[in-house]
Amino acid sequence: MYLLRFLLAPRRPSRLFALVDAGGRCRAFRQSAQAPVGAGWIEVNEQRLCWLQQPLPASARISQVGKTTRTSKALAA
């Protein structure tokens, strides 16, 4: 029964994150539905082991889109 529920249940999409130190070097990767807690984690579009201990290429980073809240829209109107 558990297997059937596991196969039919909707799944959250996984996202890729890289831990970047102060020098811009990639220290670790993590795959998760939510952003990891802590400083230095950024979202990337792919995971390559050759990036470990190397500067993370700018093309790998996913730009964060600013989110507007309902409160700011209501105040602006």
Biopython code that builds the backbone (N, CA, C, O; Angstrom):
import numpy as np
from Bio.PDB.StructureBuilder import StructureBuilder

atoms = [
    (1, "MET", "N", (0.817, -1.192, 0.000)),
    (1, "MET", "CA", (0.000, 0.000, 0.000)),
    (1, "MET", "C", (0.868, 1.266, 0.000)),
    (1, "MET", "O", (0.563, 2.241, -0.687)),
    (2, "TYR", "N", (1.946, 1.232, 0.777)),
    (2, "TYR", "CA", (2.848, 2.390, 0.841)),
    (2, "TYR", "C", (3.465, 2.665, -0.530)),
    (2, "TYR", "O", (3.585, 3.819, -0.942)),
    (3, "LEU", "N", (3.848, 1.617, -1.222)),
    (3, "LEU", "CA", (4.453, 1.777, -2.538)),
    (3, "LEU", "C", (3.478, 2.433, -3.515)),
    (3, "LEU", "O", (3.878, 3.293, -4.300)),
    (4, "LEU", "N", (2.220, 2.042, -3.475)),
    (4, "LEU", "CA", (1.216, 2.627, -4.352)),
    (4, "LEU", "C", (1.026, 4.116, -4.045)),
    (4, "LEU", "O", (0.939, 4.936, -4.959)),
    (5, "ARG", "N", (0.961, 4.456, -2.763)),
    (5, "ARG", "CA", (0.821, 5.862, -2.373)),
    (5, "ARG", "C", (2.060, 6.664, -2.787)),
    (5, "ARG", "O", (1.941, 7.809, -3.224)),
    (6, "PHE", "N", (3.226, 6.073, -2.652)),
    (6, "PHE", "CA", (4.474, 6.735, -3.033)),
    (6, "PHE", "C", (4.508, 7.010, -4.531)),
    (6, "PHE", "O", (4.953, 8.079, -4.950)),
    (7, "LEU", "N", (4.049, 6.075, -5.333)),
    (7, "LEU", "CA", (4.080, 6.231, -6.786)),
    (7, "LEU", "C", (3.055, 7.242, -7.293)),
    (7, "LEU", "O", (3.302, 7.911, -8.296)),
    (8, "LEU", "N", (1.914, 7.366, -6.622)),
    (8, "LEU", "CA", (0.845, 8.231, -7.090)),
    (8, "LEU", "C", (0.842, 9.619, -6.454)),
    (8, "LEU", "O", (0.174, 10.524, -6.954)),
    (9, "ALA", "N", (1.571, 9.794, -5.371)),
    (9, "ALA", "CA", (1.563, 11.086, -4.675)),
    (9, "ALA", "C", (2.317, 12.134, -5.481)),
    (9, "ALA", "O", (3.338, 11.827, -6.097)),
    (10, "PRO", "N", (1.825, 13.362, -5.484)),
    (10, "PRO", "CA", (2.561, 14.427, -6.183)),
    (10, "PRO", "C", (3.862, 14.739, -5.460)),
    (10, "PRO", "O", (3.925, 14.694, -4.231)),
    (11, "ARG", "N", (4.890, 15.051, -6.223)),
    (11, "ARG", "CA", (6.209, 15.327, -5.648)),
    (11, "ARG", "C", (6.558, 16.788, -5.855)),
    (11, "ARG", "O", (6.184, 17.401, -6.855)),
    (12, "ARG", "N", (7.275, 17.330, -4.897)),
    (12, "ARG", "CA", (7.789, 18.683, -5.052)),
    (12, "ARG", "C", (8.999, 18.640, -5.980)),
    (12, "ARG", "O", (9.801, 17.709, -5.907)),
    (13, "PRO", "N", (9.135, 19.617, -6.832)),
    (13, "PRO", "CA", (10.315, 19.626, -7.701)),
    (13, "PRO", "C", (11.584, 19.880, -6.901)),
    (13, "PRO", "O", (11.602, 20.728, -6.009)),
    (14, "SER", "N", (12.628, 19.156, -7.213)),
    (14, "SER", "CA", (13.907, 19.335, -6.540)),
    (14, "SER", "C", (14.668, 20.488, -7.176)),
    (14, "SER", "O", (14.615, 20.699, -8.387)),
    (15, "ARG", "N", (15.370, 21.223, -6.335)),
    (15, "ARG", "CA", (16.195, 22.332, -6.799)),
    (15, "ARG", "C", (17.633, 22.055, -6.394)),
    (15, "ARG", "O", (17.883, 21.343, -5.421)),
    (16, "LEU", "N", (18.573, 22.613, -7.136)),
    (16, "LEU", "CA", (19.995, 22.402, -6.866)),
    (16, "LEU", "C", (20.597, 23.645, -6.228)),
    (16, "LEU", "O", (20.335, 24.767, -6.661)),
    (17, "PHE", "N", (21.408, 23.432, -5.190)),
    (17, "PHE", "CA", (22.067, 24.519, -4.483)),
    (17, "PHE", "C", (23.547, 24.209, -4.359)),
    (17, "PHE", "O", (23.952, 23.050, -4.280)),
    (18, "ALA", "N", (24.349, 25.269, -4.343)),
    (18, "ALA", "CA", (25.797, 25.138, -4.160)),
    (18, "ALA", "C", (26.202, 26.018, -2.986)),
    (18, "ALA", "O", (25.706, 27.134, -2.832)),
    (19, "LEU", "N", (27.109, 25.505, -2.158)),
    (19, "LEU", "CA", (27.665, 26.273, -1.043)),
    (19, "LEU", "C", (28.916, 26.959, -1.548)),
    (19, "LEU", "O", (29.869, 26.304, -1.970)),
    (20, "VAL", "N", (28.908, 28.289, -1.502)),
    (20, "VAL", "CA", (30.019, 29.083, -2.011)),
    (20, "VAL", "C", (30.654, 29.827, -0.840)),
    (20, "VAL", "O", (29.956, 30.453, -0.043)),
    (21, "ASP", "N", (31.993, 29.753, -0.738)),
    (21, "ASP", "CA", (32.683, 30.447, 0.343)),
    (21, "ASP", "C", (32.916, 31.916, -0.010)),
    (21, "ASP", "O", (32.491, 32.378, -1.069)),
    (22, "ALA", "N", (33.586, 32.643, 0.871)),
    (22, "ALA", "CA", (33.812, 34.080, 0.666)),
    (22, "ALA", "C", (34.657, 34.362, -0.569)),
    (22, "ALA", "O", (34.537, 35.435, -1.162)),
    (23, "GLY", "N", (35.504, 33.428, -0.967)),
    (23, "GLY", "CA", (36.341, 33.602, -2.152)),
    (23, "GLY", "C", (35.660, 33.218, -3.447)),
    (23, "GLY", "O", (36.269, 33.324, -4.511)),
    (24, "GLY", "N", (34.388, 32.766, -3.389)),
    (24, "GLY", "CA", (33.652, 32.389, -4.590)),
    (24, "GLY", "C", (33.867, 30.952, -5.018)),
    (24, "GLY", "O", (33.429, 30.562, -6.100)),
    (25, "ARG", "N", (34.533, 30.154, -4.193)),
    (25, "ARG", "CA", (34.780, 28.743, -4.528)),
    (25, "ARG", "C", (33.622, 27.865, -4.063)),
    (25, "ARG", "O", (33.061, 28.068, -2.986)),
    (26, "CYS", "N", (33.280, 26.892, -4.892)),
    (26, "CYS", "CA", (32.202, 25.955, -4.584)),
    (26, "CYS", "C", (32.713, 24.926, -3.576)),
    (26, "CYS", "O", (33.737, 24.283, -3.809)),
    (27, "ARG", "N", (32.010, 24.771, -2.471)),
    (27, "ARG", "CA", (32.418, 23.835, -1.416)),
    (27, "ARG", "C", (31.544, 22.588, -1.334)),
    (27, "ARG", "O", (32.020, 21.530, -0.923)),
    (28, "ALA", "N", (30.273, 22.695, -1.719)),
    (28, "ALA", "CA", (29.375, 21.537, -1.608)),
    (28, "ALA", "C", (28.154, 21.749, -2.497)),
    (28, "ALA", "O", (27.868, 22.863, -2.936)),
    (29, "PHE", "N", (27.441, 20.652, -2.753)),
    (29, "PHE", "CA", (26.185, 20.690, -3.490)),
    (29, "PHE", "C", (25.094, 20.087, -2.634)),
    (29, "PHE", "O", (25.351, 19.256, -1.763)),
    (30, "ARG", "N", (23.859, 20.522, -2.898)),
    (30, "ARG", "CA", (22.721, 19.954, -2.185)),
    (30, "ARG", "C", (21.504, 20.019, -3.099)),
    (30, "ARG", "O", (21.295, 21.006, -3.804)),
    (31, "GLN", "N", (20.712, 18.961, -3.079)),
    (31, "GLN", "CA", (19.478, 18.909, -3.851)),
    (31, "GLN", "C", (18.330, 18.857, -2.858)),
    (31, "GLN", "O", (18.269, 17.969, -2.008)),
    (32, "SER", "N", (17.410, 19.830, -2.976)),
    (32, "SER", "CA", (16.351, 19.947, -1.993)),
    (32, "SER", "C", (15.165, 20.678, -2.604)),
    (32, "SER", "O", (15.307, 21.368, -3.614)),
    (33, "ALA", "N", (13.997, 20.528, -1.992)),
    (33, "ALA", "CA", (12.810, 21.249, -2.445)),
    (33, "ALA", "C", (12.833, 22.687, -1.950)),
    (33, "ALA", "O", (12.229, 23.565, -2.565)),
    (34, "GLN", "N", (13.536, 22.937, -0.827)),
    (34, "GLN", "CA", (13.630, 24.278, -0.254)),
    (34, "GLN", "C", (15.082, 24.690, -0.157)),
    (34, "GLN", "O", (15.983, 23.851, -0.168)),
    (35, "ALA", "N", (15.299, 25.984, -0.062)),
    (35, "ALA", "CA", (16.664, 26.496, 0.074)),
    (35, "ALA", "C", (17.234, 26.093, 1.432)),
    (35, "ALA", "O", (16.532, 26.171, 2.441)),
    (36, "PRO", "N", (18.491, 25.665, 1.472)),
    (36, "PRO", "CA", (19.116, 25.306, 2.743)),
    (36, "PRO", "C", (19.268, 26.540, 3.644)),
    (36, "PRO", "O", (19.391, 27.667, 3.165)),
    (37, "VAL", "N", (19.257, 26.299, 4.936)),
    (37, "VAL", "CA", (19.423, 27.375, 5.907)),
    (37, "VAL", "C", (20.910, 27.631, 6.087)),
    (37, "VAL", "O", (21.699, 26.691, 6.185)),
    (38, "GLY", "N", (21.285, 28.880, 6.129)),
    (38, "GLY", "CA", (22.683, 29.233, 6.341)),
    (38, "GLY", "C", (23.202, 30.128, 5.240)),
    (38, "GLY", "O", (22.617, 30.227, 4.161)),
    (39, "ALA", "N", (24.303, 30.772, 5.532)),
    (39, "ALA", "CA", (24.896, 31.705, 4.577)),
    (39, "ALA", "C", (25.711, 30.951, 3.532)),
    (39, "ALA", "O", (26.303, 29.911, 3.820)),
    (40, "GLY", "N", (25.732, 31.487, 2.324)),
    (40, "GLY", "CA", (26.575, 30.940, 1.269)),
    (40, "GLY", "C", (25.890, 30.004, 0.301)),
    (40, "GLY", "O", (26.499, 29.630, -0.701)),
    (41, "TRP", "N", (24.656, 29.607, 0.548)),
    (41, "TRP", "CA", (23.955, 28.702, -0.361)),
    (41, "TRP", "C", (23.297, 29.518, -1.469)),
    (41, "TRP", "O", (22.555, 30.460, -1.191)),
    (42, "ILE", "N", (23.566, 29.163, -2.710)),
    (42, "ILE", "CA", (22.936, 29.815, -3.850)),
    (42, "ILE", "C", (22.352, 28.744, -4.766)),
    (42, "ILE", "O", (22.832, 27.611, -4.793)),
    (43, "GLU", "N", (21.325, 29.106, -5.508)),
    (43, "GLU", "CA", (20.692, 28.157, -6.419)),
    (43, "GLU", "C", (21.444, 28.146, -7.738)),
    (43, "GLU", "O", (21.802, 29.196, -8.271)),
    (44, "VAL", "N", (21.681, 26.941, -8.261)),
    (44, "VAL", "CA", (22.378, 26.772, -9.528)),
    (44, "VAL", "C", (21.504, 25.970, -10.481)),
    (44, "VAL", "O", (20.568, 25.290, -10.061)),
    (45, "ASN", "N", (21.823, 26.058, -11.771)),
    (45, "ASN", "CA", (21.007, 25.373, -12.767)),
    (45, "ASN", "C", (21.459, 23.938, -13.035)),
    (45, "ASN", "O", (20.703, 23.145, -13.595)),
    (46, "GLU", "N", (22.671, 23.607, -12.642)),
    (46, "GLU", "CA", (23.168, 22.236, -12.804)),
    (46, "GLU", "C", (24.252, 21.965, -11.769)),
    (46, "GLU", "O", (24.736, 22.877, -11.099)),
    (47, "GLN", "N", (24.619, 20.708, -11.655)),
    (47, "GLN", "CA", (25.612, 20.280, -10.678)),
    (47, "GLN", "C", (26.741, 19.553, -11.409)),
    (47, "GLN", "O", (26.516, 18.541, -12.072)),
    (48, "ARG", "N", (27.941, 20.078, -11.278)),
    (48, "ARG", "CA", (29.105, 19.442, -11.899)),
    (48, "ARG", "C", (30.183, 19.249, -10.840)),
    (48, "ARG", "O", (30.571, 20.199, -10.159)),
    (49, "LEU", "N", (30.658, 18.030, -10.707)),
    (49, "LEU", "CA", (31.672, 17.740, -9.700)),
    (49, "LEU", "C", (32.984, 18.466, -9.961)),
    (49, "LEU", "O", (33.754, 18.704, -9.030)),
    (50, "CYS", "N", (33.248, 18.818, -11.205)),
    (50, "CYS", "CA", (34.486, 19.536, -11.514)),
    (50, "CYS", "C", (34.476, 20.951, -10.939)),
    (50, "CYS", "O", (35.525, 21.593, -10.898)),
    (51, "TRP", "N", (33.324, 21.455, -10.494)),
    (51, "TRP", "CA", (33.244, 22.775, -9.878)),
    (51, "TRP", "C", (33.700, 22.779, -8.428)),
    (51, "TRP", "O", (34.015, 23.841, -7.890)),
    (52, "LEU", "N", (33.743, 21.617, -7.782)),
    (52, "LEU", "CA", (34.152, 21.569, -6.377)),
    (52, "LEU", "C", (35.577, 22.088, -6.218)),
    (52, "LEU", "O", (36.471, 21.747, -6.992)),
    (53, "GLN", "N", (35.766, 22.919, -5.200)),
    (53, "GLN", "CA", (37.051, 23.547, -4.880)),
    (53, "GLN", "C", (37.518, 24.514, -5.963)),
    (53, "GLN", "O", (38.677, 24.929, -5.959)),
    (54, "GLN", "N", (36.631, 24.881, -6.893)),
    (54, "GLN", "CA", (36.943, 25.811, -7.974)),
    (54, "GLN", "C", (35.969, 26.986, -7.905)),
    (54, "GLN", "O", (34.895, 26.863, -7.317)),
    (55, "PRO", "N", (36.330, 28.121, -8.498)),
    (55, "PRO", "CA", (35.371, 29.234, -8.574)),
    (55, "PRO", "C", (34.139, 28.811, -9.369)),
    (55, "PRO", "O", (34.254, 28.195, -10.429)),
    (56, "LEU", "N", (32.972, 29.143, -8.853)),
    (56, "LEU", "CA", (31.722, 28.786, -9.509)),
    (56, "LEU", "C", (31.498, 29.708, -10.699)),
    (56, "LEU", "O", (31.552, 30.927, -10.534)),
    (57, "PRO", "N", (31.248, 29.173, -11.897)),
    (57, "PRO", "CA", (31.020, 30.032, -13.060)),
    (57, "PRO", "C", (29.738, 30.855, -12.900)),
    (57, "PRO", "O", (28.756, 30.383, -12.327)),
    (58, "ALA", "N", (29.758, 32.059, -13.398)),
    (58, "ALA", "CA", (28.592, 32.938, -13.295)),
    (58, "ALA", "C", (27.396, 32.371, -14.061)),
    (58, "ALA", "O", (26.249, 32.628, -13.696)),
    (59, "SER", "N", (27.655, 31.613, -15.106)),
    (59, "SER", "CA", (26.558, 31.048, -15.899)),
    (59, "SER", "C", (25.791, 29.958, -15.138)),
    (59, "SER", "O", (24.678, 29.604, -15.526)),
    (60, "ALA", "N", (26.370, 29.428, -14.068)),
    (60, "ALA", "CA", (25.711, 28.377, -13.306)),
    (60, "ALA", "C", (24.682, 28.938, -12.334)),
    (60, "ALA", "O", (23.761, 28.228, -11.931)),
    (61, "ARG", "N", (24.826, 30.186, -11.959)),
    (61, "ARG", "CA", (23.934, 30.784, -10.966)),
    (61, "ARG", "C", (22.570, 31.089, -11.580)),
    (61, "ARG", "O", (22.468, 31.495, -12.738)),
    (62, "ILE", "N", (21.535, 30.886, -10.783)),
    (62, "ILE", "CA", (20.183, 31.236, -11.188)),
    (62, "ILE", "C", (19.875, 32.579, -10.558)),
    (62, "ILE", "O", (19.984, 32.743, -9.343)),
    (63, "SER", "N", (19.493, 33.535, -11.381)),
    (63, "SER", "CA", (19.200, 34.869, -10.849)),
    (63, "SER", "C", (17.905, 34.812, -10.060)),
    (63, "SER", "O", (16.918, 34.218, -10.492)),
    (64, "GLN", "N", (17.931, 35.436, -8.906)),
    (64, "GLN", "CA", (16.765, 35.471, -8.039)),
    (64, "GLN", "C", (15.837, 36.583, -8.507)),
    (64, "GLN", "O", (16.245, 37.738, -8.630)),
    (65, "VAL", "N", (14.602, 36.229, -8.762)),
    (65, "VAL", "CA", (13.612, 37.201, -9.208)),
    (65, "VAL", "C", (12.941, 37.776, -7.976)),
    (65, "VAL", "O", (12.504, 37.034, -7.097)),
    (66, "GLY", "N", (12.860, 39.094, -7.911)),
    (66, "GLY", "CA", (12.222, 39.737, -6.767)),
    (66, "GLY", "C", (10.732, 39.436, -6.737)),
    (66, "GLY", "O", (10.051, 39.538, -7.757)),
    (67, "LYS", "N", (10.238, 39.074, -5.589)),
    (67, "LYS", "CA", (8.831, 38.745, -5.448)),
    (67, "LYS", "C", (8.105, 39.928, -4.814)),
    (67, "LYS", "O", (8.581, 40.521, -3.846)),
    (68, "THR", "N", (6.966, 40.254, -5.367)),
    (68, "THR", "CA", (6.163, 41.313, -4.779)),
    (68, "THR", "C", (5.069, 40.685, -3.941)),
    (68, "THR", "O", (4.529, 39.634, -4.284)),
    (69, "THR", "N", (4.758, 41.324, -2.866)),
    (69, "THR", "CA", (3.723, 40.798, -1.979)),
    (69, "THR", "C", (2.424, 41.548, -2.221)),
    (69, "THR", "O", (2.417, 42.613, -2.838)),
    (70, "ARG", "N", (1.358, 41.006, -1.746)),
    (70, "ARG", "CA", (0.058, 41.649, -1.892)),
    (70, "ARG", "C", (0.030, 42.960, -1.126)),
    (70, "ARG", "O", (-0.619, 43.914, -1.557)),
    (71, "THR", "N", (0.724, 43.020, 0.004)),
    (71, "THR", "CA", (0.723, 44.215, 0.822)),
    (71, "THR", "C", (1.326, 45.385, 0.059)),
    (71, "THR", "O", (0.781, 46.489, 0.086)),
    (72, "SER", "N", (2.451, 45.155, -0.623)),
    (72, "SER", "CA", (3.080, 46.242, -1.370)),
    (72, "SER", "C", (2.212, 46.673, -2.545)),
    (72, "SER", "O", (2.204, 47.854, -2.891)),
    (73, "LYS", "N", (1.488, 45.761, -3.163)),
    (73, "LYS", "CA", (0.587, 46.129, -4.255)),
    (73, "LYS", "C", (-0.587, 46.951, -3.734)),
    (73, "LYS", "O", (-1.017, 47.906, -4.381)),
    (74, "ALA", "N", (-1.102, 46.580, -2.571)),
    (74, "ALA", "CA", (-2.230, 47.292, -2.011)),
    (74, "ALA", "C", (-1.826, 48.710, -1.609)),
    (74, "ALA", "O", (-2.602, 49.650, -1.783)),
    (75, "LEU", "N", (-0.632, 48.864, -1.082)),
    (75, "LEU", "CA", (-0.170, 50.178, -0.671)),
    (75, "LEU", "C", (0.101, 51.066, -1.881)),
    (75, "LEU", "O", (-0.068, 52.282, -1.803)),
    (76, "ALA", "N", (0.512, 50.483, -2.976)),
    (76, "ALA", "CA", (0.833, 51.252, -4.173)),
    (76, "ALA", "C", (-0.434, 51.740, -4.880)),
    (76, "ALA", "O", (-0.395, 52.746, -5.588)),
    (77, "ALA", "N", (-1.529, 51.054, -4.700)),
    (77, "ALA", "CA", (-2.767, 51.408, -5.402)),
    (77, "ALA", "C", (-3.491, 52.587, -4.829)),
    (77, "ALA", "O", (-4.543, 52.973, -5.338)),
]
sb = StructureBuilder()
sb.init_structure("model")
sb.init_model(0)
sb.init_chain("A")
sb.init_seg("    ")
for serial, (resi, resn, name, xyz) in enumerate(atoms, 1):
    if name == "N":
        sb.init_residue(resn, " ", resi, " ")
    sb.init_atom(name, np.array(xyz, "f"), 0.0, 1.0, " ", f" {name:<3s}", serial, name[0])
structure = sb.get_structure()
